[in-house]
Each structure stands twice: as structure tokens, then as C-alpha cells.
């Protein structure tokens, strides 16, 4: 049976979490009274803190010490008690300035965005792109350029279009290319990446050698396109920031997480944010990866268009300022979506920029 917490206990839990986030030290009843502004006796606060500990929301690291939040306490805080953090004008200007820089390629923008987030939050940051779960080729077009060359155009069901010029040893005509295009659109469209090679093997015994050679060239190009879209590129930045936080002063604790980030393999992560809000927060033992069991991950999604999504996030101790970091991540993610869709940030910054206030 789950007991509903009283308003006073919720205020005490919130005070403990916010004090601990700021100071990284166990929190006592006196600090709670000052932080929460409660007009009750220290004994009452201590009793409520003991109740919160018994219910699993707080922990006491040492007998004589104050309390620290548990993963369960952080989860309640994130779900119910945390107030929205409003970015200051200075913060939005810093983010906009960093994102507004002219970059030659989107992956460079994403990499730079990760560096911006690492610098803003003082935690390791990651940014990645993720394709839809199932991408297929919708259409092939083969266009003659000269007698011995042609352009293959591949369009996916996510409206991504790629083309490639092929040069041949022997001449070919547009009617021949149209016939091959019909064969490709009949036998190789609507198939996921894993089924293209088997489909090609089935065609081999029934096609003339020269025709099969052209079909193989185009199907291999289509395979390259799908592989490119399926690839999840992870950029990490600020890994050394971990050592600035007391939770990771011990190399024994820091090393597994630093190794994980260095390998750019964070394990299973959602392709999009699923919480219904602008960010997704995974706290401590909620993480699947063992190296992340004592850490939290905060993520925000961005839209690259053409069915492509991405995530940008930070990794750090469960003692993080979830509201502030969530606000900053959401803002950066919104900026990345604008860059991908519009080629740059909107005039004057992102929407609602002027609604922000000083932190």
C-alpha cells in the first residue's frame, strides 16, 4: 500500500533534495527548516524525515548524519515537486550564440551542441541521431547521362533522396535503364535493410549477367543509403567534468562511467523522449546499463526532418539540478530542430525567449 505524503512532508523532501543538490552534503533538520520556511519544531521535522526514510524517499549515510535523497525520492521530486526552471536572458544568449555559428555539416553542429551542453551544465554530455525503427526504399529511378554512365536515384519511405553516378565499361540506353528500374521497383522496394541481400540472391539465377551486374550496383547503393540512415552516431563531450563532482572523486567510481562514455556506447536509449514533456529523466537504478546505476541521465529530443530524430543529454550523479538542466537541454534541442529545419535559429532567438527571467 502506497501512503500519500502530506504537504509538509513533500516540502521537507523537496528541501532535502534541493539542499543536497546545492551542497552535496547530508541535510539536517535545521537546514530543512530554513530552506522550506516551515513554522514547526525541529523535532517535528526530524520525525517527518524519519518517516520519509522509512518509506524509502530518504537515506541516512551515517548514524549521526543528516539525510540524502534516494532514487525513489528523486523520482517523486521530478514527477511532482520540481518547479519549471526559467532560463535567464544571459543563458539563452549564450546558447543561441553557440548554436548560431555557421557549420558546414549537421554532424558538426550536433557535436558542437554537445560541447555547449557540457560547458553549460559541467556534466558529460552526449548527442546522437537515430533513424526511424524501419526505413525502406520507396522508389528507384535510373537516368542515362551518357552512353556509358547513369545516375541512380533512391527515395526512402521517409522522403530521404540520395543519388549516385555510375560509370560503366559498356554502353547502355535509357529504355534498358527504364526496364531495370521497373525490375528494381518491383522486387526491392518496401523491404527493410535485412531483406535486400536475400532478395538480390533470388534474382541472380534469373537475370542476364549484364543486367544482374547493374541491378547489383543499384541495390548495393540502396543498401548503403539504408545503412547510413540506420546508423546511430554518438558524440560525447566533457567526460572529464565527472571528476569535478564529489560523487566521482574516487577513480574506482568514476572509471566505469568514464570508460562507457569514452566508448560512446550508452546502451539502450529511447529514440525519442517518451515522458510527454520536453525532457526524459532516468534516475539511478532505472538505467539499464550497470555503469549508470548510480547516475542519472537527462535527455531532450530534436527533429532533423525526413523522419530522423535525435537526442541530446547529460550524464551525472543523481544529485543534479534536474529543473535547470532540463530547461537548458530542452532549449538546445529546440535550437537543433530549428537549425535542421530552417537552416539557422529564428530571428531574435527561439520562441518564448523573452519570457525567460533571471535565474
C-alpha positions as CSV (number, residue, x, y, z in Angstrom):
1,X,0.0,0.0,0.0
2,X,1.4,3.4,-1.0
3,X,0.8,6.2,1.5
4,X,0.1,9.7,0.2
5,X,2.6,12.1,1.6
6,X,1.3,15.2,3.4
7,X,2.1,18.6,2.0
8,X,4.6,19.2,4.9
9,X,6.5,16.0,4.1
10,X,6.5,16.9,0.4
11,X,8.0,20.3,1.4
12,X,10.6,18.6,3.6
13,X,11.5,16.1,0.8
14,X,11.9,19.0,-1.7
15,X,14.0,21.0,0.8
16,X,16.3,18.0,1.4
17,X,16.8,17.4,-2.3
18,X,17.4,21.0,-3.3
19,X,19.8,21.5,-0.3
20,X,21.7,18.3,-1.3
21,X,21.8,19.3,-4.9
22,X,23.5,22.6,-4.0
23,X,25.9,21.4,-1.3
24,X,26.5,17.6,-1.8
25,X,26.3,17.2,2.0
26,X,23.7,15.2,4.1
27,X,20.9,17.6,5.1
28,X,19.8,18.1,8.7
29,X,16.5,19.3,10.2
30,X,17.9,22.9,10.8
31,X,18.8,23.3,7.2
32,X,15.4,21.9,6.1
33,X,13.6,24.4,8.4
34,X,15.5,27.3,6.9
35,X,15.1,26.2,3.3
36,X,11.5,25.3,3.5
37,X,10.4,28.1,5.8
38,X,8.4,25.7,8.0
39,X,6.9,27.0,11.2
40,X,7.3,23.8,13.1
41,X,9.7,22.4,15.7
42,X,13.0,20.7,14.8
43,X,11.6,17.6,16.5
44,X,8.6,17.5,14.1
45,X,10.9,17.9,11.1
46,X,13.2,15.1,12.3
47,X,10.1,12.8,12.8
48,X,8.9,13.6,9.3
49,X,12.4,12.9,7.9
50,X,12.5,9.6,9.7
51,X,9.1,8.7,8.2
52,X,10.4,9.7,4.7
53,X,13.4,7.5,5.3
54,X,11.2,4.6,6.4
55,X,9.1,5.0,3.2
56,X,12.2,4.9,1.0
57,X,12.3,8.6,-0.1
58,X,15.4,9.5,2.0
59,X,18.6,7.7,3.1
60,X,20.9,8.2,6.1
61,X,24.5,7.5,5.1
62,X,25.8,7.6,8.7
63,X,24.0,7.3,12.0
64,X,24.8,10.8,13.2
65,X,24.5,12.4,9.7
66,X,21.6,14.1,8.1
67,X,19.6,12.6,5.2
68,X,20.2,12.4,1.5
69,X,17.6,11.6,-1.2
70,X,17.1,8.1,-2.6
71,X,16.3,7.3,-6.2
72,X,12.7,7.0,-5.2
73,X,12.8,10.4,-3.6
74,X,14.3,11.9,-6.8
75,X,11.6,10.3,-8.8
76,X,8.8,11.8,-6.8
77,X,10.6,15.2,-6.9
78,X,10.9,15.0,-10.7
79,X,7.3,13.8,-11.2
80,X,5.5,16.1,-8.7
81,X,7.6,18.6,-6.7
82,X,10.1,20.1,-9.2
83,X,9.2,23.6,-10.4
84,X,9.9,24.6,-14.0
85,X,13.2,26.4,-14.4
86,X,13.2,29.6,-16.5
87,X,16.3,30.3,-18.5
88,X,17.8,33.7,-18.0
89,X,18.3,36.1,-20.9
90,X,22.1,35.5,-20.5
91,X,21.7,31.7,-20.7
92,X,19.6,31.9,-23.9
93,X,22.0,34.3,-25.5
94,X,24.9,32.0,-24.7
95,X,23.1,29.0,-26.2
96,X,22.0,31.0,-29.2
97,X,25.5,32.3,-29.9
98,X,27.0,28.9,-29.7
99,X,24.3,27.3,-32.0
100,X,24.2,30.2,-34.4
101,X,27.8,29.6,-35.7
102,X,27.9,28.6,-39.3
103,X,28.7,24.9,-39.6
104,X,29.4,23.1,-42.8
105,X,27.6,19.8,-41.8
106,X,24.9,18.8,-39.4
107,X,27.0,16.3,-37.6
108,X,29.4,19.2,-36.8
109,X,26.5,21.2,-35.4
110,X,25.4,18.2,-33.2
111,X,29.0,17.7,-32.0
112,X,29.3,21.4,-31.1
113,X,25.9,21.3,-29.4
114,X,27.2,18.5,-27.1
115,X,30.2,20.7,-26.2
116,X,27.9,23.6,-25.4
117,X,25.8,21.5,-23.1
118,X,28.8,20.0,-21.3
119,X,30.1,23.5,-20.7
120,X,26.7,24.9,-19.6
121,X,26.0,22.0,-17.2
122,X,29.5,20.9,-16.1
123,X,28.5,17.3,-16.7
124,X,29.4,14.9,-19.5
125,X,27.1,15.4,-22.5
126,X,26.1,13.3,-25.4
127,X,24.3,13.9,-28.7
128,X,23.1,11.3,-31.1
129,X,20.9,10.9,-34.2
130,X,18.6,8.0,-34.5
131,X,16.7,6.8,-37.6
132,X,13.1,5.5,-37.5
133,X,12.9,1.9,-36.5
134,X,12.1,0.7,-40.0
135,X,13.2,2.5,-43.2
136,X,12.6,1.1,-46.6
137,X,13.2,2.2,-50.2
138,X,10.1,3.6,-51.8
139,X,11.3,4.1,-55.3
140,X,14.3,3.7,-57.7
141,X,14.9,5.9,-60.7
142,X,17.7,5.3,-63.3
143,X,18.6,8.2,-65.5
144,X,21.0,8.0,-68.5
145,X,23.7,10.6,-68.6
146,X,26.0,9.4,-71.4
147,X,26.2,6.1,-73.3
148,X,28.3,4.5,-70.6
149,X,27.1,6.2,-67.4
150,X,23.8,6.8,-65.5
151,X,22.5,8.3,-62.3
152,X,20.7,6.1,-59.8
153,X,18.2,7.9,-57.6
154,X,16.9,6.2,-54.4
155,X,14.0,7.6,-52.4
156,X,13.1,6.1,-49.0
157,X,9.7,5.9,-47.3
158,X,10.9,8.8,-45.0
159,X,11.4,11.0,-48.1
160,X,15.2,10.9,-48.0
161,X,16.6,11.1,-51.5
162,X,20.1,10.1,-52.5
163,X,21.7,9.8,-55.9
164,X,24.9,8.4,-57.3
165,X,26.7,8.5,-60.7
166,X,27.8,5.1,-62.1
167,X,30.2,4.8,-64.9
168,X,30.1,1.6,-67.0
169,X,32.5,-0.2,-69.3
170,X,29.9,-0.9,-71.9
171,X,27.1,1.5,-73.2
172,X,23.5,1.3,-72.0
173,X,20.3,3.1,-73.2
174,X,17.5,4.9,-71.4
175,X,15.0,2.1,-72.4
176,X,17.3,-0.5,-70.9
177,X,17.6,1.6,-67.7
178,X,13.8,2.0,-67.6
179,X,13.3,-1.8,-67.8
180,X,15.9,-2.3,-65.0
181,X,14.1,0.4,-63.0
182,X,10.9,-1.5,-63.3
183,X,12.6,-4.7,-62.0
184,X,14.1,-2.8,-59.1
185,X,10.8,-1.1,-58.1
186,X,9.0,-4.5,-58.3
187,X,11.4,-6.6,-56.4
188,X,13.4,-4.3,-54.0
189,X,11.0,-1.6,-52.7
190,X,9.3,-1.8,-49.3
191,X,12.0,-4.1,-48.0
192,X,13.9,-3.4,-44.8
193,X,17.7,-3.4,-44.9
194,X,18.0,-7.1,-43.7
195,X,15.9,-8.3,-46.7
196,X,17.8,-6.6,-49.6
197,X,20.7,-9.1,-49.8
198,X,18.4,-12.2,-49.8
199,X,16.2,-10.6,-52.5
200,X,19.3,-9.9,-54.6
201,X,20.3,-13.6,-54.3
202,X,16.9,-14.7,-55.6
203,X,17.2,-12.6,-58.7
204,X,20.7,-13.8,-59.6
205,X,19.7,-17.1,-61.3
206,X,17.0,-15.5,-63.5
207,X,18.8,-12.4,-64.8
208,X,21.2,-12.0,-67.7
209,X,24.8,-11.3,-66.4
210,X,25.0,-7.7,-67.6
211,X,21.5,-6.9,-66.2
212,X,22.3,-8.5,-62.9
213,X,25.5,-6.5,-62.7
214,X,23.6,-3.2,-63.0
215,X,20.9,-4.4,-60.5
216,X,23.6,-5.4,-58.0
217,X,25.2,-2.0,-58.3
218,X,22.0,-0.1,-57.6
219,X,20.8,-2.4,-54.8
220,X,24.2,-2.1,-53.1
221,X,23.8,1.7,-53.3
222,X,20.3,1.4,-51.8
223,X,21.8,-0.8,-49.0
224,X,24.4,2.0,-48.3
225,X,21.6,4.5,-48.1
226,X,19.6,2.4,-45.6
227,X,22.8,1.7,-43.6
228,X,23.5,5.4,-43.4
229,X,20.0,6.2,-42.1
230,X,20.1,3.3,-39.6
231,X,23.5,4.3,-38.1
232,X,23.4,5.9,-34.7
233,X,26.3,8.3,-34.3
234,X,27.1,9.3,-30.8
235,X,29.1,12.4,-29.9
236,X,30.3,12.9,-26.4
237,X,31.9,15.9,-24.7
238,X,33.1,16.9,-21.2
239,X,33.8,13.4,-19.9
240,X,36.5,14.9,-17.5
241,X,33.7,17.0,-15.9
242,X,32.8,13.9,-13.9
243,X,35.9,14.3,-11.7
244,X,34.7,17.8,-10.6
245,X,31.8,16.3,-8.6
246,X,32.3,14.7,-5.2
247,X,30.4,11.5,-6.2
248,X,33.2,10.7,-8.7
249,X,36.3,11.8,-6.8
250,X,37.2,8.2,-6.4
251,X,38.6,6.8,-9.6
252,X,37.1,3.4,-8.7
253,X,33.6,5.0,-9.0
254,X,34.5,7.3,-12.0
255,X,36.3,4.8,-14.2
256,X,33.4,2.6,-15.3
257,X,31.3,5.6,-16.3
258,X,34.2,7.4,-18.0
259,X,35.0,4.2,-19.9
260,X,31.4,3.9,-21.0
261,X,31.3,7.5,-22.2
262,X,34.7,7.2,-23.9
263,X,33.5,4.2,-25.9
264,X,30.4,6.3,-26.9
265,X,28.2,3.3,-26.2
266,X,25.4,4.3,-23.7
267,X,23.5,1.1,-24.4
268,X,19.7,1.2,-25.0
269,X,18.3,4.8,-25.1
270,X,14.9,5.8,-26.3
271,X,14.8,7.1,-29.9
272,X,12.6,9.9,-28.7
273,X,11.6,11.4,-25.4
274,X,8.6,9.5,-24.1
275,X,7.6,11.2,-20.9
276,X,5.2,13.6,-22.6
277,X,7.4,16.6,-21.5
278,X,10.3,18.3,-23.2
279,X,12.8,16.0,-21.5
280,X,13.1,12.5,-20.2
281,X,14.9,11.8,-16.9
282,X,16.2,8.3,-16.0
283,X,17.3,8.1,-12.3
284,X,19.9,5.8,-10.8
285,X,18.7,2.2,-10.8
286,X,16.1,2.9,-13.5
287,X,19.0,2.8,-16.0
288,X,19.5,-0.5,-17.8
289,X,23.3,-0.2,-18.1
290,X,25.1,-1.3,-14.9
291,X,27.6,1.5,-15.2
292,X,24.8,4.0,-14.9
293,X,23.1,2.5,-11.9
294,X,24.4,5.3,-9.5
295,X,23.9,8.1,-12.1
296,X,21.1,9.9,-13.8
297,X,20.6,10.6,-17.5
298,X,18.6,13.6,-18.7
299,X,17.6,13.7,-22.4
300,X,15.8,16.0,-24.8
301,X,14.8,15.1,-28.4
302,X,15.2,17.1,-31.5
303,X,13.8,16.7,-35.0
304,X,16.1,16.5,-38.0
305,X,13.3,16.2,-40.6
306,X,13.0,13.3,-43.1
307,X,11.8,11.0,-40.3
308,X,15.1,11.5,-38.4
309,X,15.2,12.1,-34.7
310,X,18.0,12.8,-32.3
311,X,18.7,13.0,-28.6
312,X,20.9,15.3,-26.6
313,X,21.6,14.7,-22.9
314,X,23.8,14.7,-19.9
315,X,25.0,12.1,-17.5
316,X,25.8,12.8,-13.9
317,X,25.2,12.0,-10.3
318,X,21.6,11.6,-9.0
319,X,22.3,14.8,-7.2
320,X,21.6,17.0,-10.2
321,X,19.6,20.2,-10.6
322,X,17.0,18.4,-12.7
323,X,14.9,21.6,-13.4
324,X,17.7,23.8,-14.6
325,X,19.4,21.1,-16.7
326,X,16.1,20.0,-18.2
327,X,15.4,23.6,-19.2
328,X,18.8,24.1,-20.8
329,X,18.6,20.8,-22.7
330,X,15.1,21.5,-24.0
331,X,16.2,24.9,-25.3
332,X,19.3,23.4,-27.1
333,X,17.2,20.7,-28.6
334,X,14.7,23.2,-29.8
335,X,17.6,25.1,-31.4
336,X,18.9,22.0,-33.2
337,X,15.4,21.4,-34.6
338,X,15.3,24.9,-35.9
339,X,18.8,24.6,-37.4
340,X,17.9,21.3,-39.2
341,X,14.5,22.6,-40.4
342,X,15.2,26.3,-41.2
343,X,19.0,26.3,-41.7
344,X,19.5,28.5,-38.6
345,X,17.9,29.9,-35.5
346,X,14.8,32.1,-35.9
347,X,15.2,35.9,-35.9
348,X,15.6,37.1,-32.3
349,X,16.2,33.6,-30.9
350,X,13.9,30.8,-30.1
351,X,10.2,31.2,-29.3
352,X,9.4,32.3,-25.7
353,X,13.0,33.6,-25.3
354,X,11.7,36.9,-23.9
355,X,9.5,35.1,-21.4
356,X,12.6,33.9,-19.5
357,X,13.7,35.6,-16.4
358,X,16.9,35.9,-14.4
359,X,17.9,32.7,-12.6
